[in-house]
Amino acid sequence: MPKYDIHYESRELARELGDPLLGTVEAASPAEAVRKAERDPQIGRRAMPCAALWAVRARQRGSHDRGR
C-alpha cells in the first residue's frame, strides 16, 4: 500500500509555517490518506485546529533526508 505525506491543504498557511510534514500514513488513495490523518492523534497534535489537510504520495527518503 502506498504511503502519503500529510501537509496543510492551504499553501499560504503551509508556507507561513515552513511547510511542515505533519505525518505519513499508508492508504489506497489520497482521499483515504486524509481521512486516516484526520483520525490520527499524533497528526492531530501537530496540526493547527480547523486547518484542512492534504495528502501527497511520499517519496523514498535517503540518508540525507532523515529528520525531515
mmCIF file of the N, C-alpha and C atoms, coordinates in Angstrom:
data_MODEL
# 
_entry.id   MODEL 
# 
loop_
_atom_site.group_PDB 
_atom_site.id 
_atom_site.type_symbol 
_atom_site.label_atom_id 
_atom_site.label_alt_id 
_atom_site.label_comp_id 
_atom_site.label_asym_id 
_atom_site.label_entity_id 
_atom_site.label_seq_id 
_atom_site.pdbx_PDB_ins_code 
_atom_site.Cartn_x 
_atom_site.Cartn_y 
_atom_site.Cartn_z 
_atom_site.occupancy 
_atom_site.B_iso_or_equiv 
_atom_site.pdbx_formal_charge 
_atom_site.auth_seq_id 
_atom_site.auth_comp_id 
_atom_site.auth_asym_id 
_atom_site.auth_atom_id 
_atom_site.pdbx_PDB_model_num 
ATOM 1   N N  . MET A 1 1  ? 0.850  -1.169 0.000  1.00 0.00 ? 1  MET A N  1 
ATOM 2   C CA . MET A 1 1  ? 0.000  0.000  0.000  1.00 0.00 ? 1  MET A CA 1 
ATOM 3   C C  . MET A 1 1  ? 0.902  1.241  0.000  1.00 0.00 ? 1  MET A C  1 
ATOM 4   N N  . PRO A 1 2  ? 0.578  2.240  -0.818 1.00 0.00 ? 2  PRO A N  1 
ATOM 5   C CA . PRO A 1 2  ? 1.412  3.449  -0.886 1.00 0.00 ? 2  PRO A CA 1 
ATOM 6   C C  . PRO A 1 2  ? 1.347  4.274  0.400  1.00 0.00 ? 2  PRO A C  1 
ATOM 7   N N  . LYS A 1 3  ? 2.394  5.043  0.623  1.00 0.00 ? 3  LYS A N  1 
ATOM 8   C CA . LYS A 1 3  ? 2.448  5.964  1.760  1.00 0.00 ? 3  LYS A CA 1 
ATOM 9   C C  . LYS A 1 3  ? 2.209  7.378  1.253  1.00 0.00 ? 3  LYS A C  1 
ATOM 10  N N  . TYR A 1 4  ? 1.544  8.174  2.096  1.00 0.00 ? 4  TYR A N  1 
ATOM 11  C CA . TYR A 1 4  ? 1.252  9.566  1.763  1.00 0.00 ? 4  TYR A CA 1 
ATOM 12  C C  . TYR A 1 4  ? 1.740  10.468 2.883  1.00 0.00 ? 4  TYR A C  1 
ATOM 13  N N  . ASP A 1 5  ? 2.438  11.543 2.502  1.00 0.00 ? 5  ASP A N  1 
ATOM 14  C CA . ASP A 1 5  ? 2.845  12.570 3.458  1.00 0.00 ? 5  ASP A CA 1 
ATOM 15  C C  . ASP A 1 5  ? 1.661  13.514 3.650  1.00 0.00 ? 5  ASP A C  1 
ATOM 16  N N  . ILE A 1 6  ? 1.461  13.939 4.879  1.00 0.00 ? 6  ILE A N  1 
ATOM 17  C CA . ILE A 1 6  ? 0.337  14.809 5.208  1.00 0.00 ? 6  ILE A CA 1 
ATOM 18  C C  . ILE A 1 6  ? 0.858  16.221 5.495  1.00 0.00 ? 6  ILE A C  1 
ATOM 19  N N  . HIS A 1 7  ? 0.279  17.179 4.786  1.00 0.00 ? 7  HIS A N  1 
ATOM 20  C CA . HIS A 1 7  ? 0.631  18.599 4.922  1.00 0.00 ? 7  HIS A CA 1 
ATOM 21  C C  . HIS A 1 7  ? -0.653 19.397 5.093  1.00 0.00 ? 7  HIS A C  1 
ATOM 22  N N  . TYR A 1 8  ? -0.521 20.692 5.395  1.00 0.00 ? 8  TYR A N  1 
ATOM 23  C CA . TYR A 1 8  ? -1.676 21.573 5.403  1.00 0.00 ? 8  TYR A CA 1 
ATOM 24  C C  . TYR A 1 8  ? -2.167 21.747 3.976  1.00 0.00 ? 8  TYR A C  1 
ATOM 25  N N  . GLU A 1 9  ? -3.488 21.776 3.787  1.00 0.00 ? 9  GLU A N  1 
ATOM 26  C CA . GLU A 1 9  ? -4.047 21.973 2.455  1.00 0.00 ? 9  GLU A CA 1 
ATOM 27  C C  . GLU A 1 9  ? -3.808 23.404 1.960  1.00 0.00 ? 9  GLU A C  1 
ATOM 28  N N  . SER A 1 10 ? -3.895 24.378 2.841  1.00 0.00 ? 10 SER A N  1 
ATOM 29  C CA . SER A 1 10 ? -3.695 25.779 2.461  1.00 0.00 ? 10 SER A CA 1 
ATOM 30  C C  . SER A 1 10 ? -2.213 26.035 2.214  1.00 0.00 ? 10 SER A C  1 
ATOM 31  N N  . ARG A 1 11 ? -1.861 26.313 0.980  1.00 0.00 ? 11 ARG A N  1 
ATOM 32  C CA . ARG A 1 11 ? -0.455 26.568 0.641  1.00 0.00 ? 11 ARG A CA 1 
ATOM 33  C C  . ARG A 1 11 ? 0.054  27.820 1.354  1.00 0.00 ? 11 ARG A C  1 
ATOM 34  N N  . GLU A 1 12 ? -0.810 28.818 1.524  1.00 0.00 ? 12 GLU A N  1 
ATOM 35  C CA . GLU A 1 12 ? -0.402 30.046 2.206  1.00 0.00 ? 12 GLU A CA 1 
ATOM 36  C C  . GLU A 1 12 ? -0.052 29.761 3.668  1.00 0.00 ? 12 GLU A C  1 
ATOM 37  N N  . LEU A 1 13 ? -0.916 29.020 4.363  1.00 0.00 ? 13 LEU A N  1 
ATOM 38  C CA . LEU A 1 13 ? -0.651 28.653 5.751  1.00 0.00 ? 13 LEU A CA 1 
ATOM 39  C C  . LEU A 1 13 ? 0.611  27.799 5.846  1.00 0.00 ? 13 LEU A C  1 
ATOM 40  N N  . ALA A 1 14 ? 0.724  26.819 4.967  1.00 0.00 ? 14 ALA A N  1 
ATOM 41  C CA . ALA A 1 14 ? 1.900  25.938 4.975  1.00 0.00 ? 14 ALA A CA 1 
ATOM 42  C C  . ALA A 1 14 ? 3.181  26.747 4.766  1.00 0.00 ? 14 ALA A C  1 
ATOM 43  N N  . ARG A 1 15 ? 3.153  27.671 3.832  1.00 0.00 ? 15 ARG A N  1 
ATOM 44  C CA . ARG A 1 15 ? 4.339  28.498 3.553  1.00 0.00 ? 15 ARG A CA 1 
ATOM 45  C C  . ARG A 1 15 ? 4.715  29.332 4.777  1.00 0.00 ? 15 ARG A C  1 
ATOM 46  N N  . GLU A 1 16 ? 3.714  29.906 5.448  1.00 0.00 ? 16 GLU A N  1 
ATOM 47  C CA . GLU A 1 16 ? 3.980  30.716 6.638  1.00 0.00 ? 16 GLU A CA 1 
ATOM 48  C C  . GLU A 1 16 ? 4.582  29.889 7.773  1.00 0.00 ? 16 GLU A C  1 
ATOM 49  N N  . LEU A 1 17 ? 4.206  28.607 7.843  1.00 0.00 ? 17 LEU A N  1 
ATOM 50  C CA . LEU A 1 17 ? 4.690  27.738 8.914  1.00 0.00 ? 17 LEU A CA 1 
ATOM 51  C C  . LEU A 1 17 ? 5.918  26.920 8.512  1.00 0.00 ? 17 LEU A C  1 
ATOM 52  N N  . GLY A 1 18 ? 6.456  27.186 7.335  1.00 0.00 ? 18 GLY A N  1 
ATOM 53  C CA . GLY A 1 18 ? 7.649  26.466 6.886  1.00 0.00 ? 18 GLY A CA 1 
ATOM 54  C C  . GLY A 1 18 ? 7.334  25.119 6.252  1.00 0.00 ? 18 GLY A C  1 
ATOM 55  N N  . ASP A 1 19 ? 6.109  24.942 5.761  1.00 0.00 ? 19 ASP A N  1 
ATOM 56  C CA . ASP A 1 19 ? 5.654  23.720 5.088  1.00 0.00 ? 19 ASP A CA 1 
ATOM 57  C C  . ASP A 1 19 ? 5.993  22.459 5.884  1.00 0.00 ? 19 ASP A C  1 
ATOM 58  N N  . PRO A 1 20 ? 5.501  22.371 7.131  1.00 0.00 ? 20 PRO A N  1 
ATOM 59  C CA . PRO A 1 20 ? 5.849  21.219 7.961  1.00 0.00 ? 20 PRO A CA 1 
ATOM 60  C C  . PRO A 1 20 ? 5.203  19.924 7.474  1.00 0.00 ? 20 PRO A C  1 
ATOM 61  N N  . LEU A 1 21 ? 5.927  18.835 7.603  1.00 0.00 ? 21 LEU A N  1 
ATOM 62  C CA . LEU A 1 21 ? 5.384  17.500 7.367  1.00 0.00 ? 21 LEU A CA 1 
ATOM 63  C C  . LEU A 1 21 ? 4.680  17.100 8.656  1.00 0.00 ? 21 LEU A C  1 
ATOM 64  N N  . LEU A 1 22 ? 3.369  16.911 8.599  1.00 0.00 ? 22 LEU A N  1 
ATOM 65  C CA . LEU A 1 22 ? 2.582  16.613 9.792  1.00 0.00 ? 22 LEU A CA 1 
ATOM 66  C C  . LEU A 1 22 ? 2.588  15.128 10.131 1.00 0.00 ? 22 LEU A C  1 
ATOM 67  N N  . GLY A 1 23 ? 2.866  14.294 9.150  1.00 0.00 ? 23 GLY A N  1 
ATOM 68  C CA . GLY A 1 23 ? 2.904  12.857 9.374  1.00 0.00 ? 23 GLY A CA 1 
ATOM 69  C C  . GLY A 1 23 ? 2.852  12.107 8.064  1.00 0.00 ? 23 GLY A C  1 
ATOM 70  N N  . THR A 1 24 ? 2.916  10.793 8.146  1.00 0.00 ? 24 THR A N  1 
ATOM 71  C CA . THR A 1 24 ? 2.844  9.921  6.975  1.00 0.00 ? 24 THR A CA 1 
ATOM 72  C C  . THR A 1 24 ? 1.884  8.782  7.303  1.00 0.00 ? 24 THR A C  1 
ATOM 73  N N  . VAL A 1 25 ? 1.005  8.463  6.349  1.00 0.00 ? 25 VAL A N  1 
ATOM 74  C CA . VAL A 1 25 ? 0.061  7.363  6.538  1.00 0.00 ? 25 VAL A CA 1 
ATOM 75  C C  . VAL A 1 25 ? 0.067  6.457  5.318  1.00 0.00 ? 25 VAL A C  1 
ATOM 76  N N  . GLU A 1 26 ? -0.291 5.201  5.524  1.00 0.00 ? 26 GLU A N  1 
ATOM 77  C CA . GLU A 1 26 ? -0.463 4.261  4.420  1.00 0.00 ? 26 GLU A CA 1 
ATOM 78  C C  . GLU A 1 26 ? -1.935 4.239  4.055  1.00 0.00 ? 26 GLU A C  1 
ATOM 79  N N  . ALA A 1 27 ? -2.223 4.363  2.748  1.00 0.00 ? 27 ALA A N  1 
ATOM 80  C CA . ALA A 1 27 ? -3.608 4.370  2.291  1.00 0.00 ? 27 ALA A CA 1 
ATOM 81  C C  . ALA A 1 27 ? -3.657 4.013  0.811  1.00 0.00 ? 27 ALA A C  1 
ATOM 82  N N  . ALA A 1 28 ? -4.836 3.622  0.355  1.00 0.00 ? 28 ALA A N  1 
ATOM 83  C CA . ALA A 1 28 ? -5.020 3.252  -1.046 1.00 0.00 ? 28 ALA A CA 1 
ATOM 84  C C  . ALA A 1 28 ? -5.141 4.473  -1.957 1.00 0.00 ? 28 ALA A C  1 
ATOM 85  N N  . SER A 1 29 ? -5.534 5.626  -1.395 1.00 0.00 ? 29 SER A N  1 
ATOM 86  C CA . SER A 1 29 ? -5.730 6.833  -2.203 1.00 0.00 ? 29 SER A CA 1 
ATOM 87  C C  . SER A 1 29 ? -5.436 8.069  -1.357 1.00 0.00 ? 29 SER A C  1 
ATOM 88  N N  . PRO A 1 30 ? -5.241 9.214  -2.004 1.00 0.00 ? 30 PRO A N  1 
ATOM 89  C CA . PRO A 1 30 ? -5.044 10.451 -1.236 1.00 0.00 ? 30 PRO A CA 1 
ATOM 90  C C  . PRO A 1 30 ? -6.242 10.786 -0.340 1.00 0.00 ? 30 PRO A C  1 
ATOM 91  N N  . ALA A 1 31 ? -7.454 10.547 -0.830 1.00 0.00 ? 31 ALA A N  1 
ATOM 92  C CA . ALA A 1 31 ? -8.641 10.844 -0.016 1.00 0.00 ? 31 ALA A CA 1 
ATOM 93  C C  . ALA A 1 31 ? -8.678 9.967  1.238  1.00 0.00 ? 31 ALA A C  1 
ATOM 94  N N  . GLU A 1 32 ? -8.348 8.686  1.082  1.00 0.00 ? 32 GLU A N  1 
ATOM 95  C CA . GLU A 1 32 ? -8.307 7.800  2.246  1.00 0.00 ? 32 GLU A CA 1 
ATOM 96  C C  . GLU A 1 32 ? -7.197 8.227  3.199  1.00 0.00 ? 32 GLU A C  1 
ATOM 97  N N  . ALA A 1 33 ? -6.072 8.693  2.657  1.00 0.00 ? 33 ALA A N  1 
ATOM 98  C CA . ALA A 1 33 ? -4.962 9.156  3.494  1.00 0.00 ? 33 ALA A CA 1 
ATOM 99  C C  . ALA A 1 33 ? -5.391 10.348 4.346  1.00 0.00 ? 33 ALA A C  1 
ATOM 100 N N  . VAL A 1 34 ? -6.126 11.275 3.767  1.00 0.00 ? 34 VAL A N  1 
ATOM 101 C CA . VAL A 1 34 ? -6.608 12.438 4.526  1.00 0.00 ? 34 VAL A CA 1 
ATOM 102 C C  . VAL A 1 34 ? -7.556 11.980 5.626  1.00 0.00 ? 34 VAL A C  1 
ATOM 103 N N  . ARG A 1 35 ? -8.467 11.051 5.317  1.00 0.00 ? 35 ARG A N  1 
ATOM 104 C CA . ARG A 1 35 ? -9.394 10.554 6.342  1.00 0.00 ? 35 ARG A CA 1 
ATOM 105 C C  . ARG A 1 35 ? -8.639 9.887  7.488  1.00 0.00 ? 35 ARG A C  1 
ATOM 106 N N  . LYS A 1 36 ? -7.630 9.081  7.157  1.00 0.00 ? 36 LYS A N  1 
ATOM 107 C CA . LYS A 1 36 ? -6.835 8.429  8.197  1.00 0.00 ? 36 LYS A CA 1 
ATOM 108 C C  . LYS A 1 36 ? -6.066 9.463  9.012  1.00 0.00 ? 36 LYS A C  1 
ATOM 109 N N  . ALA A 1 37 ? -5.522 10.467 8.350  1.00 0.00 ? 37 ALA A N  1 
ATOM 110 C CA . ALA A 1 37 ? -4.760 11.507 9.043  1.00 0.00 ? 37 ALA A CA 1 
ATOM 111 C C  . ALA A 1 37 ? -5.635 12.293 10.007 1.00 0.00 ? 37 ALA A C  1 
ATOM 112 N N  . GLU A 1 38 ? -6.870 12.551 9.610  1.00 0.00 ? 38 GLU A N  1 
ATOM 113 C CA . GLU A 1 38 ? -7.785 13.296 10.480 1.00 0.00 ? 38 GLU A CA 1 
ATOM 114 C C  . GLU A 1 38 ? -8.101 12.525 11.764 1.00 0.00 ? 38 GLU A C  1 
ATOM 115 N N  . ARG A 1 39 ? -7.984 11.207 11.732 1.00 0.00 ? 39 ARG A N  1 
ATOM 116 C CA . ARG A 1 39 ? -8.255 10.387 12.914 1.00 0.00 ? 39 ARG A CA 1 
ATOM 117 C C  . ARG A 1 39 ? -6.992 10.029 13.692 1.00 0.00 ? 39 ARG A C  1 
ATOM 118 N N  . ASP A 1 40 ? -5.824 10.379 13.157 1.00 0.00 ? 40 ASP A N  1 
ATOM 119 C CA . ASP A 1 40 ? -4.553 10.034 13.800 1.00 0.00 ? 40 ASP A CA 1 
ATOM 120 C C  . ASP A 1 40 ? -4.232 11.063 14.894 1.00 0.00 ? 40 ASP A C  1 
ATOM 121 N N  . PRO A 1 41 ? -4.155 10.641 16.166 1.00 0.00 ? 41 PRO A N  1 
ATOM 122 C CA . PRO A 1 41 ? -3.919 11.611 17.251 1.00 0.00 ? 41 PRO A CA 1 
ATOM 123 C C  . PRO A 1 41 ? -2.567 12.312 17.160 1.00 0.00 ? 41 PRO A C  1 
ATOM 124 N N  . GLN A 1 42 ? -1.540 11.653 16.657 1.00 0.00 ? 42 GLN A N  1 
ATOM 125 C CA . GLN A 1 42 ? -0.229 12.310 16.537 1.00 0.00 ? 42 GLN A CA 1 
ATOM 126 C C  . GLN A 1 42 ? -0.274 13.425 15.502 1.00 0.00 ? 42 GLN A C  1 
ATOM 127 N N  . ILE A 1 43 ? -0.908 13.178 14.385 1.00 0.00 ? 43 ILE A N  1 
ATOM 128 C CA . ILE A 1 43 ? -1.034 14.220 13.360 1.00 0.00 ? 43 ILE A CA 1 
ATOM 129 C C  . ILE A 1 43 ? -1.921 15.341 13.888 1.00 0.00 ? 43 ILE A C  1 
ATOM 130 N N  . GLY A 1 44 ? -2.990 14.987 14.590 1.00 0.00 ? 44 GLY A N  1 
ATOM 131 C CA . GLY A 1 44 ? -3.883 15.988 15.169 1.00 0.00 ? 44 GLY A CA 1 
ATOM 132 C C  . GLY A 1 44 ? -3.184 16.919 16.133 1.00 0.00 ? 44 GLY A C  1 
ATOM 133 N N  . ARG A 1 45 ? -2.235 16.401 16.899 1.00 0.00 ? 45 ARG A N  1 
ATOM 134 C CA . ARG A 1 45 ? -1.486 17.260 17.838 1.00 0.00 ? 45 ARG A CA 1 
ATOM 135 C C  . ARG A 1 45 ? -0.551 18.212 17.105 1.00 0.00 ? 45 ARG A C  1 
ATOM 136 N N  . ARG A 1 46 ? -0.054 17.806 15.937 1.00 0.00 ? 46 ARG A N  1 
ATOM 137 C CA . ARG A 1 46 ? 0.866  18.673 15.178 1.00 0.00 ? 46 ARG A CA 1 
ATOM 138 C C  . ARG A 1 46 ? 0.124  19.721 14.361 1.00 0.00 ? 46 ARG A C  1 
ATOM 139 N N  . ALA A 1 47 ? -1.085 19.383 13.915 1.00 0.00 ? 47 ALA A N  1 
ATOM 140 C CA . ALA A 1 47 ? -1.845 20.275 13.034 1.00 0.00 ? 47 ALA A CA 1 
ATOM 141 C C  . ALA A 1 47 ? -2.565 21.342 13.847 1.00 0.00 ? 47 ALA A C  1 
ATOM 142 N N  . MET A 1 48 ? -2.721 22.512 13.249 1.00 0.00 ? 48 MET A N  1 
ATOM 143 C CA . MET A 1 48 ? -3.479 23.587 13.875 1.00 0.00 ? 48 MET A CA 1 
ATOM 144 C C  . MET A 1 48 ? -4.961 23.244 13.820 1.00 0.00 ? 48 MET A C  1 
ATOM 145 N N  . PRO A 1 49 ? -5.730 23.640 14.826 1.00 0.00 ? 49 PRO A N  1 
ATOM 146 C CA . PRO A 1 49 ? -7.180 23.381 14.789 1.00 0.00 ? 49 PRO A CA 1 
ATOM 147 C C  . PRO A 1 49 ? -7.819 24.049 13.571 1.00 0.00 ? 49 PRO A C  1 
ATOM 148 N N  . CYS A 1 50 ? -8.802 23.407 13.016 1.00 0.00 ? 50 CYS A N  1 
ATOM 149 C CA . CYS A 1 50 ? -9.593 23.943 11.900 1.00 0.00 ? 50 CYS A CA 1 
ATOM 150 C C  . CYS A 1 50 ? -8.810 24.099 10.598 1.00 0.00 ? 50 CYS A C  1 
ATOM 151 N N  . ALA A 1 51 ? -7.650 23.490 10.486 1.00 0.00 ? 51 ALA A N  1 
ATOM 152 C CA . ALA A 1 51 ? -6.886 23.568 9.245  1.00 0.00 ? 51 ALA A CA 1 
ATOM 153 C C  . ALA A 1 51 ? -7.103 22.288 8.454  1.00 0.00 ? 51 ALA A C  1 
ATOM 154 N N  . ALA A 1 52 ? -7.405 22.429 7.169  1.00 0.00 ? 52 ALA A N  1 
ATOM 155 C CA . ALA A 1 52 ? -7.605 21.270 6.308  1.00 0.00 ? 52 ALA A CA 1 
ATOM 156 C C  . ALA A 1 52 ? -6.258 20.613 6.011  1.00 0.00 ? 52 ALA A C  1 
ATOM 157 N N  . LEU A 1 53 ? -6.301 19.301 5.780  1.00 0.00 ? 53 LEU A N  1 
ATOM 158 C CA . LEU A 1 53 ? -5.082 18.548 5.496  1.00 0.00 ? 53 LEU A CA 1 
ATOM 159 C C  . LEU A 1 53 ? -5.024 18.172 4.022  1.00 0.00 ? 53 LEU A C  1 
ATOM 160 N N  . TRP A 1 54 ? -3.824 17.844 3.548  1.00 0.00 ? 54 TRP A N  1 
ATOM 161 C CA . TRP A 1 54 ? -3.586 17.490 2.155  1.00 0.00 ? 54 TRP A CA 1 
ATOM 162 C C  . TRP A 1 54 ? -2.634 16.305 2.142  1.00 0.00 ? 54 TRP A C  1 
ATOM 163 N N  . ALA A 1 55 ? -2.900 15.323 1.299  1.00 0.00 ? 55 ALA A N  1 
ATOM 164 C CA . ALA A 1 55 ? -2.036 14.139 1.195  1.00 0.00 ? 55 ALA A CA 1 
ATOM 165 C C  . ALA A 1 55 ? -1.319 14.147 -0.138 1.00 0.00 ? 55 ALA A C  1 
ATOM 166 N N  . VAL A 1 56 ? -0.024 13.898 -0.098 1.00 0.00 ? 56 VAL A N  1 
ATOM 167 C CA . VAL A 1 56 ? 0.784  13.787 -1.311 1.00 0.00 ? 56 VAL A CA 1 
ATOM 168 C C  . VAL A 1 56 ? 1.594  12.507 -1.195 1.00 0.00 ? 56 VAL A C  1 
ATOM 169 N N  . ARG A 1 57 ? 1.704  11.774 -2.282 1.00 0.00 ? 57 ARG A N  1 
ATOM 170 C CA . ARG A 1 57 ? 2.413  10.485 -2.254 1.00 0.00 ? 57 ARG A CA 1 
ATOM 171 C C  . ARG A 1 57 ? 3.824  10.698 -1.736 1.00 0.00 ? 57 ARG A C  1 
ATOM 172 N N  . ALA A 1 58 ? 4.200  9.922  -0.742 1.00 0.00 ? 58 ALA A N  1 
ATOM 173 C CA . ALA A 1 58 ? 5.519  10.047 -0.114 1.00 0.00 ? 58 ALA A CA 1 
ATOM 174 C C  . ALA A 1 58 ? 6.590  9.561  -1.075 1.00 0.00 ? 58 ALA A C  1 
ATOM 175 N N  . ARG A 1 59 ? 7.706  10.240 -1.087 1.00 0.00 ? 59 ARG A N  1 
ATOM 176 C CA . ARG A 1 59 ? 8.834  9.804  -1.912 1.00 0.00 ? 59 ARG A CA 1 
ATOM 177 C C  . ARG A 1 59 ? 9.797  9.044  -1.023 1.00 0.00 ? 59 ARG A C  1 
ATOM 178 N N  . GLN A 1 60 ? 10.590 8.232  -1.634 1.00 0.00 ? 60 GLN A N  1 
ATOM 179 C CA . GLN A 1 60 ? 11.587 7.465  -0.889 1.00 0.00 ? 60 GLN A CA 1 
ATOM 180 C C  . GLN A 1 60 ? 12.613 8.440  -0.317 1.00 0.00 ? 60 GLN A C  1 
ATOM 181 N N  . ARG A 1 61 ? 12.882 8.326  0.966  1.00 0.00 ? 61 ARG A N  1 
ATOM 182 C CA . ARG A 1 61 ? 13.837 9.229  1.602  1.00 0.00 ? 61 ARG A CA 1 
ATOM 183 C C  . ARG A 1 61 ? 15.185 8.542  1.734  1.00 0.00 ? 61 ARG A C  1 
ATOM 184 N N  . GLY A 1 62 ? 16.224 9.291  1.433  1.00 0.00 ? 62 GLY A N  1 
ATOM 185 C CA . GLY A 1 62 ? 17.580 8.781  1.587  1.00 0.00 ? 62 GLY A CA 1 
ATOM 186 C C  . GLY A 1 62 ? 18.160 9.214  2.923  1.00 0.00 ? 62 GLY A C  1 
ATOM 187 N N  . SER A 1 63 ? 19.395 8.874  3.171  1.00 0.00 ? 63 SER A N  1 
ATOM 188 C CA . SER A 1 63 ? 20.032 9.202  4.452  1.00 0.00 ? 63 SER A CA 1 
ATOM 189 C C  . SER A 1 63 ? 20.165 10.716 4.656  1.00 0.00 ? 63 SER A C  1 
ATOM 190 N N  . HIS A 1 64 ? 20.247 11.484 3.562  1.00 0.00 ? 64 HIS A N  1 
ATOM 191 C CA . HIS A 1 64 ? 20.379 12.943 3.692  1.00 0.00 ? 64 HIS A CA 1 
ATOM 192 C C  . HIS A 1 64 ? 19.059 13.606 4.085  1.00 0.00 ? 64 HIS A C  1 
ATOM 193 N N  . ASP A 1 65 ? 17.941 12.879 4.026  1.00 0.00 ? 65 ASP A N  1 
ATOM 194 C CA . ASP A 1 65 ? 16.628 13.442 4.354  1.00 0.00 ? 65 ASP A CA 1 
ATOM 195 C C  . ASP A 1 65 ? 16.183 13.095 5.764  1.00 0.00 ? 65 ASP A C  1 
ATOM 196 N N  . ARG A 1 66 ? 16.948 12.367 6.514  1.00 0.00 ? 66 ARG A N  1 
ATOM 197 C CA . ARG A 1 66 ? 16.500 11.945 7.845  1.00 0.00 ? 66 ARG A CA 1 
ATOM 198 C C  . ARG A 1 66 ? 16.198 13.144 8.728  1.00 0.00 ? 66 ARG A C  1 
ATOM 199 N N  . GLY A 1 67 ? 15.138 12.981 9.496  1.00 0.00 ? 67 GLY A N  1 
ATOM 200 C CA . GLY A 1 67 ? 14.745 14.058 10.400 1.00 0.00 ? 67 GLY A CA 1 
ATOM 201 C C  . GLY A 1 67 ? 13.811 15.057 9.770  1.00 0.00 ? 67 GLY A C  1 
ATOM 202 N N  . ARG A 1 68 ? 13.450 14.867 8.511  1.00 0.00 ? 68 ARG A N  1 
ATOM 203 C CA . ARG A 1 68 ? 12.524 15.774 7.838  1.00 0.00 ? 68 ARG A CA 1 
ATOM 204 C C  . ARG A 1 68 ? 11.195 15.114 7.712  1.00 0.00 ? 68 ARG A C  1 
# 
